Amino acid sequence: MGGGPRSFPEFERGGPQRHHSVSDYEGGRPGSSHNLQNFYANQRYQPRPSEAEQAMQQKRRMAAQRERELRNYHQEQQYNRSKDTTEPIE
């Protein structure tokens, strides 16, 4: 590679420049905070899911709970079996 300084001709010739003043940015701030407030307000007051959707979610929750309980029970059984095999027989 060359040892000289790299040149960026698009900047040296005054290529892509944007002329924005600070006031351009400040002008957008109150509106953007207002938009954020609207966003969170809309999140808060979303329409309720239908009864069918609520029932399906409840079924999923119950199934997940059963799976967790079964997994825990299975792990406990495995632990008890391994513990029984390591104890000396009296």
PDB file of N, CA, C and O in Angstrom:
ATOM      1  N   MET A   1       0.836  -1.174   0.000  1.00  0.00           N
ATOM      2  CA  MET A   1       0.000   0.000   0.000  1.00  0.00           C
ATOM      3  C   MET A   1       0.885   1.244   0.000  1.00  0.00           C
ATOM      4  O   MET A   1       2.020   1.205   0.476  1.00  0.00           O
ATOM      5  N   GLY A   2       0.371   2.327  -0.527  1.00  0.00           N
ATOM      6  CA  GLY A   2       1.126   3.574  -0.583  1.00  0.00           C
ATOM      7  C   GLY A   2       1.238   4.202   0.795  1.00  0.00           C
ATOM      8  O   GLY A   2       0.332   4.080   1.620  1.00  0.00           O
ATOM      9  N   GLY A   3       2.357   4.877   1.038  1.00  0.00           N
ATOM     10  CA  GLY A   3       2.580   5.466   2.346  1.00  0.00           C
ATOM     11  C   GLY A   3       2.018   6.869   2.472  1.00  0.00           C
ATOM     12  O   GLY A   3       2.011   7.429   3.568  1.00  0.00           O
ATOM     13  N   GLY A   4       1.544   7.454   1.372  1.00  0.00           N
ATOM     14  CA  GLY A   4       1.063   8.839   1.417  1.00  0.00           C
ATOM     15  C   GLY A   4      -0.317   8.938   2.049  1.00  0.00           C
ATOM     16  O   GLY A   4      -0.987   7.926   2.258  1.00  0.00           O
ATOM     17  N   PRO A   5      -0.735  10.153   2.349  1.00  0.00           N
ATOM     18  CA  PRO A   5      -2.066  10.329   2.940  1.00  0.00           C
ATOM     19  C   PRO A   5      -3.150   9.994   1.922  1.00  0.00           C
ATOM     20  O   PRO A   5      -3.025  10.294   0.735  1.00  0.00           O
ATOM     21  N   ARG A   6      -4.221   9.362   2.416  1.00  0.00           N
ATOM     22  CA  ARG A   6      -5.329   9.042   1.514  1.00  0.00           C
ATOM     23  C   ARG A   6      -6.097  10.311   1.207  1.00  0.00           C
ATOM     24  O   ARG A   6      -6.257  11.185   2.059  1.00  0.00           O
ATOM     25  N   SER A   7      -6.565  10.394  -0.017  1.00  0.00           N
ATOM     26  CA  SER A   7      -7.354  11.578  -0.354  1.00  0.00           C
ATOM     27  C   SER A   7      -8.797  11.170  -0.570  1.00  0.00           C
ATOM     28  O   SER A   7      -9.086  10.081  -1.067  1.00  0.00           O
ATOM     29  N   PHE A   8      -9.669  12.032  -0.201  1.00  0.00           N
ATOM     30  CA  PHE A   8     -11.098  11.807  -0.387  1.00  0.00           C
ATOM     31  C   PHE A   8     -11.618  12.916  -1.289  1.00  0.00           C
ATOM     32  O   PHE A   8     -12.088  13.948  -0.811  1.00  0.00           O
ATOM     33  N   PRO A   9     -11.529  12.694  -2.606  1.00  0.00           N
ATOM     34  CA  PRO A   9     -11.844  13.785  -3.536  1.00  0.00           C
ATOM     35  C   PRO A   9     -13.281  14.292  -3.400  1.00  0.00           C
ATOM     36  O   PRO A   9     -13.533  15.473  -3.640  1.00  0.00           O
ATOM     37  N   GLU A  10     -14.216  13.439  -3.025  1.00  0.00           N
ATOM     38  CA  GLU A  10     -15.598  13.925  -2.945  1.00  0.00           C
ATOM     39  C   GLU A  10     -15.773  14.953  -1.838  1.00  0.00           C
ATOM     40  O   GLU A  10     -16.667  15.796  -1.905  1.00  0.00           O
ATOM     41  N   PHE A  11     -14.912  14.885  -0.808  1.00  0.00           N
ATOM     42  CA  PHE A  11     -15.003  15.867   0.270  1.00  0.00           C
ATOM     43  C   PHE A  11     -14.150  17.093  -0.033  1.00  0.00           C
ATOM     44  O   PHE A  11     -14.505  18.213   0.334  1.00  0.00           O
ATOM     45  N   GLU A  12     -13.022  16.872  -0.707  1.00  0.00           N
ATOM     46  CA  GLU A  12     -12.144  18.000  -1.019  1.00  0.00           C
ATOM     47  C   GLU A  12     -12.801  18.954  -2.003  1.00  0.00           C
ATOM     48  O   GLU A  12     -12.604  20.165  -1.917  1.00  0.00           O
ATOM     49  N   ARG A  13     -13.583  18.419  -2.942  1.00  0.00           N
ATOM     50  CA  ARG A  13     -14.225  19.274  -3.927  1.00  0.00           C
ATOM     51  C   ARG A  13     -15.557  19.814  -3.424  1.00  0.00           C
ATOM     52  O   ARG A  13     -16.281  20.485  -4.159  1.00  0.00           O
ATOM     53  N   GLY A  14     -15.875  19.519  -2.168  1.00  0.00           N
ATOM     54  CA  GLY A  14     -17.160  19.990  -1.656  1.00  0.00           C
ATOM     55  C   GLY A  14     -18.300  19.140  -2.185  1.00  0.00           C
ATOM     56  O   GLY A  14     -19.369  19.653  -2.516  1.00  0.00           O
ATOM     57  N   GLY A  15     -18.064  17.839  -2.262  1.00  0.00           N
ATOM     58  CA  GLY A  15     -19.054  16.907  -2.802  1.00  0.00           C
ATOM     59  C   GLY A  15     -20.341  16.866  -1.996  1.00  0.00           C
ATOM     60  O   GLY A  15     -20.982  17.900  -1.804  1.00  0.00           O
ATOM     61  N   PRO A  16     -20.728  15.694  -1.524  1.00  0.00           N
ATOM     62  CA  PRO A  16     -22.029  15.600  -0.856  1.00  0.00           C
ATOM     63  C   PRO A  16     -22.013  16.320   0.488  1.00  0.00           C
ATOM     64  O   PRO A  16     -21.478  15.809   1.472  1.00  0.00           O
ATOM     65  N   GLN A  17     -22.591  17.483   0.514  1.00  0.00           N
ATOM     66  CA  GLN A  17     -22.672  18.240   1.758  1.00  0.00           C
ATOM     67  C   GLN A  17     -24.128  18.491   2.085  1.00  0.00           C
ATOM     68  O   GLN A  17     -24.968  18.664   1.202  1.00  0.00           O
ATOM     69  N   ARG A  18     -24.402  18.508   3.367  1.00  0.00           N
ATOM     70  CA  ARG A  18     -25.763  18.812   3.806  1.00  0.00           C
ATOM     71  C   ARG A  18     -25.701  20.087   4.619  1.00  0.00           C
ATOM     72  O   ARG A  18     -24.874  20.206   5.523  1.00  0.00           O
ATOM     73  N   HIS A  19     -26.540  21.015   4.320  1.00  0.00           N
ATOM     74  CA  HIS A  19     -26.554  22.276   5.042  1.00  0.00           C
ATOM     75  C   HIS A  19     -27.733  22.277   5.992  1.00  0.00           C
ATOM     76  O   HIS A  19     -28.847  22.654   5.629  1.00  0.00           O
ATOM     77  N   HIS A  20     -27.467  21.848   7.214  1.00  0.00           N
ATOM     78  CA  HIS A  20     -28.501  21.854   8.240  1.00  0.00           C
ATOM     79  C   HIS A  20     -28.055  22.750   9.362  1.00  0.00           C
ATOM     80  O   HIS A  20     -26.899  22.701   9.780  1.00  0.00           O
ATOM     81  N   SER A  21     -28.934  23.545   9.842  1.00  0.00           N
ATOM     82  CA  SER A  21     -28.601  24.338  11.014  1.00  0.00           C
ATOM     83  C   SER A  21     -29.112  23.620  12.252  1.00  0.00           C
ATOM     84  O   SER A  21     -29.891  22.671  12.157  1.00  0.00           O
ATOM     85  N   VAL A  22     -28.671  24.078  13.404  1.00  0.00           N
ATOM     86  CA  VAL A  22     -29.103  23.468  14.662  1.00  0.00           C
ATOM     87  C   VAL A  22     -30.598  23.609  14.810  1.00  0.00           C
ATOM     88  O   VAL A  22     -31.252  22.714  15.346  1.00  0.00           O
ATOM     89  N   SER A  23     -31.156  24.714  14.346  1.00  0.00           N
ATOM     90  CA  SER A  23     -32.597  24.933  14.502  1.00  0.00           C
ATOM     91  C   SER A  23     -33.399  23.895  13.718  1.00  0.00           C
ATOM     92  O   SER A  23     -34.529  23.583  14.093  1.00  0.00           O
ATOM     93  N   ASP A  24     -32.827  23.351  12.627  1.00  0.00           N
ATOM     94  CA  ASP A  24     -33.532  22.295  11.889  1.00  0.00           C
ATOM     95  C   ASP A  24     -33.765  21.085  12.780  1.00  0.00           C
ATOM     96  O   ASP A  24     -34.827  20.464  12.728  1.00  0.00           O
ATOM     97  N   TYR A  25     -32.760  20.746  13.607  1.00  0.00           N
ATOM     98  CA  TYR A  25     -32.891  19.590  14.480  1.00  0.00           C
ATOM     99  C   TYR A  25     -33.792  19.901  15.666  1.00  0.00           C
ATOM    100  O   TYR A  25     -34.593  19.062  16.075  1.00  0.00           O
ATOM    101  N   GLU A  26     -33.666  21.092  16.216  1.00  0.00           N
ATOM    102  CA  GLU A  26     -34.475  21.444  17.380  1.00  0.00           C
ATOM    103  C   GLU A  26     -35.947  21.514  17.021  1.00  0.00           C
ATOM    104  O   GLU A  26     -36.807  21.222  17.851  1.00  0.00           O
ATOM    105  N   GLY A  27     -36.238  21.899  15.795  1.00  0.00           N
ATOM    106  CA  GLY A  27     -37.633  22.006  15.385  1.00  0.00           C
ATOM    107  C   GLY A  27     -38.335  20.667  15.400  1.00  0.00           C
ATOM    108  O   GLY A  27     -39.551  20.618  15.583  1.00  0.00           O
ATOM    109  N   GLY A  28     -37.598  19.562  15.211  1.00  0.00           N
ATOM    110  CA  GLY A  28     -38.231  18.248  15.168  1.00  0.00           C
ATOM    111  C   GLY A  28     -38.417  17.628  16.532  1.00  0.00           C
ATOM    112  O   GLY A  28     -39.145  16.643  16.659  1.00  0.00           O
ATOM    113  N   ARG A  29     -37.792  18.166  17.547  1.00  0.00           N
ATOM    114  CA  ARG A  29     -37.834  17.514  18.850  1.00  0.00           C
ATOM    115  C   ARG A  29     -39.216  17.463  19.488  1.00  0.00           C
ATOM    116  O   ARG A  29     -39.643  16.379  19.886  1.00  0.00           O
ATOM    117  N   PRO A  30     -39.934  18.569  19.606  1.00  0.00           N
ATOM    118  CA  PRO A  30     -41.238  18.469  20.280  1.00  0.00           C
ATOM    119  C   PRO A  30     -42.171  17.496  19.567  1.00  0.00           C
ATOM    120  O   PRO A  30     -42.916  16.762  20.215  1.00  0.00           O
ATOM    121  N   GLY A  31     -42.133  17.488  18.238  1.00  0.00           N
ATOM    122  CA  GLY A  31     -42.988  16.570  17.494  1.00  0.00           C
ATOM    123  C   GLY A  31     -42.618  15.126  17.745  1.00  0.00           C
ATOM    124  O   GLY A  31     -43.491  14.263  17.847  1.00  0.00           O
ATOM    125  N   SER A  32     -41.308  14.855  17.848  1.00  0.00           N
ATOM    126  CA  SER A  32     -40.898  13.464  18.035  1.00  0.00           C
ATOM    127  C   SER A  32     -41.307  12.972  19.418  1.00  0.00           C
ATOM    128  O   SER A  32     -41.692  11.813  19.571  1.00  0.00           O
ATOM    129  N   SER A  33     -41.228  13.844  20.433  1.00  0.00           N
ATOM    130  CA  SER A  33     -41.671  13.393  21.757  1.00  0.00           C
ATOM    131  C   SER A  33     -43.175  13.183  21.759  1.00  0.00           C
ATOM    132  O   SER A  33     -43.681  12.281  22.426  1.00  0.00           O
ATOM    133  N   HIS A  34     -43.883  14.013  21.017  1.00  0.00           N
ATOM    134  CA  HIS A  34     -45.334  13.838  20.920  1.00  0.00           C
ATOM    135  C   HIS A  34     -45.658  12.505  20.253  1.00  0.00           C
ATOM    136  O   HIS A  34     -46.580  11.801  20.666  1.00  0.00           O
ATOM    137  N   ASN A  35     -44.883  12.162  19.208  1.00  0.00           N
ATOM    138  CA  ASN A  35     -45.101  10.880  18.534  1.00  0.00           C
ATOM    139  C   ASN A  35     -44.836   9.714  19.473  1.00  0.00           C
ATOM    140  O   ASN A  35     -45.546   8.709  19.438  1.00  0.00           O
ATOM    141  N   LEU A  36     -43.806   9.849  20.319  1.00  0.00           N
ATOM    142  CA  LEU A  36     -43.515   8.784  21.281  1.00  0.00           C
ATOM    143  C   LEU A  36     -44.669   8.608  22.252  1.00  0.00           C
ATOM    144  O   LEU A  36     -45.061   7.485  22.569  1.00  0.00           O
ATOM    145  N   GLN A  37     -45.213   9.730  22.725  1.00  0.00           N
ATOM    146  CA  GLN A  37     -46.345   9.640  23.645  1.00  0.00           C
ATOM    147  C   GLN A  37     -47.524   8.953  22.972  1.00  0.00           C
ATOM    148  O   GLN A  37     -48.202   8.130  23.587  1.00  0.00           O
ATOM    149  N   ASN A  38     -47.770   9.289  21.712  1.00  0.00           N
ATOM    150  CA  ASN A  38     -48.865   8.633  20.985  1.00  0.00           C
ATOM    151  C   ASN A  38     -48.601   7.139  20.846  1.00  0.00           C
ATOM    152  O   ASN A  38     -49.517   6.327  20.972  1.00  0.00           O
ATOM    153  N   PHE A  39     -47.344   6.777  20.587  1.00  0.00           N
ATOM    154  CA  PHE A  39     -47.010   5.372  20.426  1.00  0.00           C
ATOM    155  C   PHE A  39     -47.334   4.600  21.695  1.00  0.00           C
ATOM    156  O   PHE A  39     -47.978   3.552  21.647  1.00  0.00           O
ATOM    157  N   TYR A  40     -46.875   5.131  22.851  1.00  0.00           N
ATOM    158  CA  TYR A  40     -47.112   4.416  24.096  1.00  0.00           C
ATOM    159  C   TYR A  40     -48.582   4.427  24.475  1.00  0.00           C
ATOM    160  O   TYR A  40     -49.080   3.454  25.041  1.00  0.00           O
ATOM    161  N   ALA A  41     -49.282   5.507  24.174  1.00  0.00           N
ATOM    162  CA  ALA A  41     -50.717   5.548  24.460  1.00  0.00           C
ATOM    163  C   ALA A  41     -51.438   4.498  23.625  1.00  0.00           C
ATOM    164  O   ALA A  41     -52.352   3.835  24.116  1.00  0.00           O
ATOM    165  N   ASN A  42     -51.034   4.344  22.368  1.00  0.00           N
ATOM    166  CA  ASN A  42     -51.672   3.340  21.516  1.00  0.00           C
ATOM    167  C   ASN A  42     -51.371   1.936  22.014  1.00  0.00           C
ATOM    168  O   ASN A  42     -52.221   1.051  21.922  1.00  0.00           O
ATOM    169  N   GLN A  43     -50.165   1.722  22.542  1.00  0.00           N
ATOM    170  CA  GLN A  43     -49.832   0.413  23.089  1.00  0.00           C
ATOM    171  C   GLN A  43     -50.711   0.103  24.288  1.00  0.00           C
ATOM    172  O   GLN A  43     -51.136  -1.036  24.482  1.00  0.00           O
ATOM    173  N   ARG A  44     -50.981   1.119  25.087  1.00  0.00           N
ATOM    174  CA  ARG A  44     -51.748   0.926  26.311  1.00  0.00           C
ATOM    175  C   ARG A  44     -53.205   0.602  26.010  1.00  0.00           C
ATOM    176  O   ARG A  44     -53.825  -0.195  26.714  1.00  0.00           O
ATOM    177  N   TYR A  45     -53.750   1.214  24.972  1.00  0.00           N
ATOM    178  CA  TYR A  45     -55.180   1.064  24.702  1.00  0.00           C
ATOM    179  C   TYR A  45     -55.441   0.243  23.454  1.00  0.00           C
ATOM    180  O   TYR A  45     -56.282   0.602  22.631  1.00  0.00           O
ATOM    181  N   GLN A  46     -54.727  -0.848  23.316  1.00  0.00           N
ATOM    182  CA  GLN A  46     -54.977  -1.717  22.172  1.00  0.00           C
ATOM    183  C   GLN A  46     -56.291  -2.455  22.387  1.00  0.00           C
ATOM    184  O   GLN A  46     -56.695  -2.681  23.527  1.00  0.00           O
ATOM    185  N   PRO A  47     -56.953  -2.826  21.315  1.00  0.00           N
ATOM    186  CA  PRO A  47     -58.207  -3.579  21.482  1.00  0.00           C
ATOM    187  C   PRO A  47     -57.949  -4.916  22.162  1.00  0.00           C
ATOM    188  O   PRO A  47     -56.912  -5.544  21.952  1.00  0.00           O
ATOM    189  N   ARG A  48     -58.888  -5.333  22.964  1.00  0.00           N
ATOM    190  CA  ARG A  48     -58.769  -6.603  23.686  1.00  0.00           C
ATOM    191  C   ARG A  48     -58.813  -7.772  22.714  1.00  0.00           C
ATOM    192  O   ARG A  48     -59.554  -7.736  21.732  1.00  0.00           O
ATOM    193  N   PRO A  49     -58.014  -8.822  22.984  1.00  0.00           N
ATOM    194  CA  PRO A  49     -58.111 -10.013  22.126  1.00  0.00           C
ATOM    195  C   PRO A  49     -59.487 -10.658  22.300  1.00  0.00           C
ATOM    196  O   PRO A  49     -60.124 -10.526  23.344  1.00  0.00           O
ATOM    197  N   SER A  50     -59.916 -11.336  21.284  1.00  0.00           N
ATOM    198  CA  SER A  50     -61.233 -11.973  21.340  1.00  0.00           C
ATOM    199  C   SER A  50     -61.242 -13.091  22.376  1.00  0.00           C
ATOM    200  O   SER A  50     -60.194 -13.538  22.843  1.00  0.00           O
ATOM    201  N   GLU A  51     -62.438 -13.526  22.721  1.00  0.00           N
ATOM    202  CA  GLU A  51     -62.553 -14.599  23.719  1.00  0.00           C
ATOM    203  C   GLU A  51     -61.882 -15.873  23.228  1.00  0.00           C
ATOM    204  O   GLU A  51     -61.286 -16.605  24.018  1.00  0.00           O
ATOM    205  N   ALA A  52     -61.975 -16.141  21.938  1.00  0.00           N
ATOM    206  CA  ALA A  52     -61.340 -17.345  21.385  1.00  0.00           C
ATOM    207  C   ALA A  52     -59.820 -17.265  21.543  1.00  0.00           C
ATOM    208  O   ALA A  52     -59.173 -18.250  21.900  1.00  0.00           O
ATOM    209  N   GLU A  53     -59.255 -16.080  21.272  1.00  0.00           N
ATOM    210  CA  GLU A  53     -57.806 -15.931  21.428  1.00  0.00           C
ATOM    211  C   GLU A  53     -57.399 -16.073  22.881  1.00  0.00           C
ATOM    212  O   GLU A  53     -56.384 -16.696  23.189  1.00  0.00           O
ATOM    213  N   GLN A  54     -58.192 -15.494  23.779  1.00  0.00           N
ATOM    214  CA  GLN A  54     -57.877 -15.608  25.198  1.00  0.00           C
ATOM    215  C   GLN A  54     -57.927 -17.063  25.649  1.00  0.00           C
ATOM    216  O   GLN A  54     -57.086 -17.504  26.432  1.00  0.00           O
ATOM    217  N   ALA A  55     -58.914 -17.807  25.154  1.00  0.00           N
ATOM    218  CA  ALA A  55     -59.027 -19.221  25.514  1.00  0.00           C
ATOM    219  C   ALA A  55     -57.821 -20.005  25.000  1.00  0.00           C
ATOM    220  O   ALA A  55     -57.288 -20.860  25.706  1.00  0.00           O
ATOM    221  N   MET A  56     -57.393 -19.716  23.777  1.00  0.00           N
ATOM    222  CA  MET A  56     -56.227 -20.409  23.222  1.00  0.00           C
ATOM    223  C   MET A  56     -54.970 -20.089  24.032  1.00  0.00           C
ATOM    224  O   MET A  56     -54.158 -20.975  24.298  1.00  0.00           O
ATOM    225  N   GLN A  57     -54.811 -18.825  24.422  1.00  0.00           N
ATOM    226  CA  GLN A  57     -53.645 -18.467  25.234  1.00  0.00           C
ATOM    227  C   GLN A  57     -53.678 -19.192  26.571  1.00  0.00           C
ATOM    228  O   GLN A  57     -52.643 -19.653  27.052  1.00  0.00           O
ATOM    229  N   GLN A  58     -54.859 -19.297  27.177  1.00  0.00           N
ATOM    230  CA  GLN A  58     -54.980 -19.991  28.453  1.00  0.00           C
ATOM    231  C   GLN A  58     -54.632 -21.473  28.301  1.00  0.00           C
ATOM    232  O   GLN A  58     -53.965 -22.052  29.159  1.00  0.00           O
ATOM    233  N   LYS A  59     -55.088 -22.078  27.206  1.00  0.00           N
ATOM    234  CA  LYS A  59     -54.757 -23.490  26.951  1.00  0.00           C
ATOM    235  C   LYS A  59     -53.247 -23.663  26.791  1.00  0.00           C
ATOM    236  O   LYS A  59     -52.670 -24.619  27.310  1.00  0.00           O
ATOM    237  N   ARG A  60     -52.606 -22.730  26.068  1.00  0.00           N
ATOM    238  CA  ARG A  60     -51.155 -22.821  25.885  1.00  0.00           C
ATOM    239  C   ARG A  60     -50.435 -22.706  27.218  1.00  0.00           C
ATOM    240  O   ARG A  60     -49.493 -23.450  27.492  1.00  0.00           O
ATOM    241  N   ARG A  61     -50.891 -21.755  28.058  1.00  0.00           N
ATOM    242  CA  ARG A  61     -50.260 -21.588  29.371  1.00  0.00           C
ATOM    243  C   ARG A  61     -50.396 -22.851  30.205  1.00  0.00           C
ATOM    244  O   ARG A  61     -49.439 -23.281  30.849  1.00  0.00           O
ATOM    245  N   MET A  62     -51.594 -23.449  30.194  1.00  0.00           N
ATOM    246  CA  MET A  62     -51.817 -24.668  30.983  1.00  0.00           C
ATOM    247  C   MET A  62     -50.963 -25.814  30.458  1.00  0.00           C
ATOM    248  O   MET A  62     -50.417 -26.592  31.240  1.00  0.00           O
ATOM    249  N   ALA A  63     -50.843 -25.923  29.136  1.00  0.00           N
ATOM    250  CA  ALA A  63     -50.015 -26.982  28.556  1.00  0.00           C
ATOM    251  C   ALA A  63     -48.543 -26.779  28.917  1.00  0.00           C
ATOM    252  O   ALA A  63     -47.836 -27.740  29.220  1.00  0.00           O
ATOM    253  N   ALA A  64     -48.086 -25.531  28.883  1.00  0.00           N
ATOM    254  CA  ALA A  64     -46.684 -25.251  29.242  1.00  0.00           C
ATOM    255  C   ALA A  64     -46.444 -25.581  30.711  1.00  0.00           C
ATOM    256  O   ALA A  64     -45.392 -26.108  31.071  1.00  0.00           O
ATOM    257  N   GLN A  65     -47.431 -25.266  31.563  1.00  0.00           N
ATOM    258  CA  GLN A  65     -47.298 -25.586  32.987  1.00  0.00           C
ATOM    259  C   GLN A  65     -47.218 -27.099  33.196  1.00  0.00           C
ATOM    260  O   GLN A  65     -46.397 -27.577  33.979  1.00  0.00           O
ATOM    261  N   ARG A  66     -48.075 -27.855  32.492  1.00  0.00           N
ATOM    262  CA  ARG A  66     -48.032 -29.324  32.600  1.00  0.00           C
ATOM    263  C   ARG A  66     -46.688 -29.857  32.138  1.00  0.00           C
ATOM    264  O   ARG A  66     -46.128 -30.761  32.759  1.00  0.00           O
ATOM    265  N   GLU A  67     -46.163 -29.297  31.038  1.00  0.00           N
ATOM    266  CA  GLU A  67     -44.853 -29.748  30.552  1.00  0.00           C
ATOM    267  C   GLU A  67     -43.767 -29.496  31.594  1.00  0.00           C
ATOM    268  O   GLU A  67     -42.922 -30.357  31.837  1.00  0.00           O
ATOM    269  N   ARG A  68     -43.792 -28.312  32.211  1.00  0.00           N
ATOM    270  CA  ARG A  68     -42.780 -28.011  33.241  1.00  0.00           C
ATOM    271  C   ARG A  68     -42.885 -28.981  34.403  1.00  0.00           C
ATOM    272  O   ARG A  68     -41.873 -29.491  34.884  1.00  0.00           O
ATOM    273  N   GLU A  69     -44.117 -29.240  34.860  1.00  0.00           N
ATOM    274  CA  GLU A  69     -44.293 -30.154  35.994  1.00  0.00           C
ATOM    275  C   GLU A  69     -43.830 -31.561  35.645  1.00  0.00           C
ATOM    276  O   GLU A  69     -43.182 -32.223  36.455  1.00  0.00           O
ATOM    277  N   LEU A  70     -44.159 -32.016  34.443  1.00  0.00           N
ATOM    278  CA  LEU A  70     -43.749 -33.351  34.018  1.00  0.00           C
ATOM    279  C   LEU A  70     -42.227 -33.446  33.908  1.00  0.00           C
ATOM    280  O   LEU A  70     -41.629 -34.445  34.306  1.00  0.00           O
ATOM    281  N   ARG A  71     -41.607 -32.392  33.362  1.00  0.00           N
ATOM    282  CA  ARG A  71     -40.147 -32.376  33.244  1.00  0.00           C
ATOM    283  C   ARG A  71     -39.506 -32.426  34.628  1.00  0.00           C
ATOM    284  O   ARG A  71     -38.550 -33.169  34.847  1.00  0.00           O
ATOM    285  N   ASN A  72     -40.031 -31.638  35.557  1.00  0.00           N
ATOM    286  CA  ASN A  72     -39.478 -31.643  36.912  1.00  0.00           C
ATOM    287  C   ASN A  72     -39.658 -33.008  37.576  1.00  0.00           C
ATOM    288  O   ASN A  72     -38.750 -33.511  38.239  1.00  0.00           O
ATOM    289  N   TYR A  73     -40.832 -33.598  37.393  1.00  0.00           N
ATOM    290  CA  TYR A  73     -41.102 -34.915  37.970  1.00  0.00           C
ATOM    291  C   TYR A  73     -40.128 -35.944  37.408  1.00  0.00           C
ATOM    292  O   TYR A  73     -39.581 -36.765  38.145  1.00  0.00           O
ATOM    293  N   HIS A  74     -39.917 -35.889  36.083  1.00  0.00           N
ATOM    294  CA  HIS A  74     -39.015 -36.834  35.429  1.00  0.00           C
ATOM    295  C   HIS A  74     -37.587 -36.656  35.960  1.00  0.00           C
ATOM    296  O   HIS A  74     -36.897 -37.640  36.229  1.00  0.00           O
ATOM    297  N   GLN A  75     -37.149 -35.407  36.109  1.00  0.00           N
ATOM    298  CA  GLN A  75     -35.797 -35.167  36.634  1.00  0.00           C
ATOM    299  C   GLN A  75     -35.671 -35.687  38.060  1.00  0.00           C
ATOM    300  O   GLN A  75     -34.641 -36.245  38.440  1.00  0.00           O
ATOM    301  N   GLU A  76     -36.725 -35.498  38.841  1.00  0.00           N
ATOM    302  CA  GLU A  76     -36.698 -35.980  40.221  1.00  0.00           C
ATOM    303  C   GLU A  76     -36.601 -37.504  40.260  1.00  0.00           C
ATOM    304  O   GLU A  76     -35.868 -38.063  41.076  1.00  0.00           O
ATOM    305  N   GLN A  77     -37.346 -38.175  39.370  1.00  0.00           N
ATOM    306  CA  GLN A  77     -37.279 -39.635  39.317  1.00  0.00           C
ATOM    307  C   GLN A  77     -35.888 -40.095  38.930  1.00  0.00           C
ATOM    308  O   GLN A  77     -35.357 -41.040  39.514  1.00  0.00           O
ATOM    309  N   GLN A  78     -35.290 -39.425  37.938  1.00  0.00           N
ATOM    310  CA  GLN A  78     -33.938 -39.804  37.523  1.00  0.00           C
ATOM    311  C   GLN A  78     -32.953 -39.611  38.664  1.00  0.00           C
ATOM    312  O   GLN A  78     -32.075 -40.444  38.889  1.00  0.00           O
ATOM    313  N   TYR A  79     -33.107 -38.496  39.387  1.00  0.00           N
ATOM    314  CA  TYR A  79     -32.217 -38.229  40.517  1.00  0.00           C
ATOM    315  C   TYR A  79     -32.366 -39.323  41.566  1.00  0.00           C
ATOM    316  O   TYR A  79     -31.371 -39.836  42.081  1.00  0.00           O
ATOM    317  N   ASN A  80     -33.627 -39.686  41.888  1.00  0.00           N
ATOM    318  CA  ASN A  80     -33.857 -40.719  42.901  1.00  0.00           C
ATOM    319  C   ASN A  80     -33.287 -42.066  42.472  1.00  0.00           C
ATOM    320  O   ASN A  80     -32.737 -42.801  43.291  1.00  0.00           O
ATOM    321  N   ARG A  81     -33.420 -42.392  41.168  1.00  0.00           N
ATOM    322  CA  ARG A  81     -32.869 -43.650  40.672  1.00  0.00           C
ATOM    323  C   ARG A  81     -31.353 -43.657  40.779  1.00  0.00           C
ATOM    324  O   ARG A  81     -30.756 -44.650  41.195  1.00  0.00           O
ATOM    325  N   SER A  82     -30.726 -42.527  40.397  1.00  0.00           N
ATOM    326  CA  SER A  82     -29.254 -42.501  40.435  1.00  0.00           C
ATOM    327  C   SER A  82     -28.785 -42.527  41.893  1.00  0.00           C
ATOM    328  O   SER A  82     -27.744 -43.109  42.199  1.00  0.00           O
ATOM    329  N   LYS A  83     -29.536 -41.909  42.777  1.00  0.00           N
ATOM    330  CA  LYS A  83     -29.163 -41.911  44.190  1.00  0.00           C
ATOM    331  C   LYS A  83     -29.291 -43.322  44.767  1.00  0.00           C
ATOM    332  O   LYS A  83     -28.461 -43.756  45.566  1.00  0.00           O
ATOM    333  N   ASP A  84     -30.346 -44.030  44.350  1.00  0.00           N
ATOM    334  CA  ASP A  84     -30.551 -45.400  44.836  1.00  0.00           C
ATOM    335  C   ASP A  84     -29.439 -46.330  44.376  1.00  0.00           C
ATOM    336  O   ASP A  84     -29.058 -47.239  45.114  1.00  0.00           O
ATOM    337  N   THR A  85     -28.914 -46.126  43.180  1.00  0.00           N
ATOM    338  CA  THR A  85     -27.881 -47.026  42.675  1.00  0.00           C
ATOM    339  C   THR A  85     -26.527 -46.745  43.294  1.00  0.00           C
ATOM    340  O   THR A  85     -25.667 -47.626  43.303  1.00  0.00           O
ATOM    341  N   THR A  86     -26.310 -45.538  43.814  1.00  0.00           N
ATOM    342  CA  THR A  86     -25.004 -45.230  44.405  1.00  0.00           C
ATOM    343  C   THR A  86     -24.938 -45.566  45.884  1.00  0.00           C
ATOM    344  O   THR A  86     -23.843 -45.660  46.439  1.00  0.00           O
ATOM    345  N   GLU A  87     -26.104 -45.753  46.550  1.00  0.00           N
ATOM    346  CA  GLU A  87     -26.091 -46.103  47.978  1.00  0.00           C
ATOM    347  C   GLU A  87     -25.727 -47.557  48.179  1.00  0.00           C
ATOM    348  O   GLU A  87     -26.150 -48.417  47.408  1.00  0.00           O
ATOM    349  N   PRO A  88     -24.951 -47.839  49.202  1.00  0.00           N
ATOM    350  CA  PRO A  88     -24.625 -49.251  49.459  1.00  0.00           C
ATOM    351  C   PRO A  88     -25.869 -49.993  49.981  1.00  0.00           C
ATOM    352  O   PRO A  88     -26.688 -49.420  50.700  1.00  0.00           O
ATOM    353  N   ILE A  89     -25.992 -51.247  49.613  1.00  0.00           N
ATOM    354  CA  ILE A  89     -27.132 -52.067  50.031  1.00  0.00           C
ATOM    355  C   ILE A  89     -26.829 -52.594  51.424  1.00  0.00           C
ATOM    356  O   ILE A  89     -25.746 -53.122  51.676  1.00  0.00           O
ATOM    357  N   GLU A  90     -27.799 -52.448  52.331  1.00  0.00           N
ATOM    358  CA  GLU A  90     -27.579 -52.892  53.710  1.00  0.00           C
ATOM    359  C   GLU A  90     -27.972 -54.334  53.899  1.00  0.00           C
ATOM    360  O   GLU A  90     -27.850 -54.867  55.002  1.00  0.00           O
TER     361      GLU A  90
END
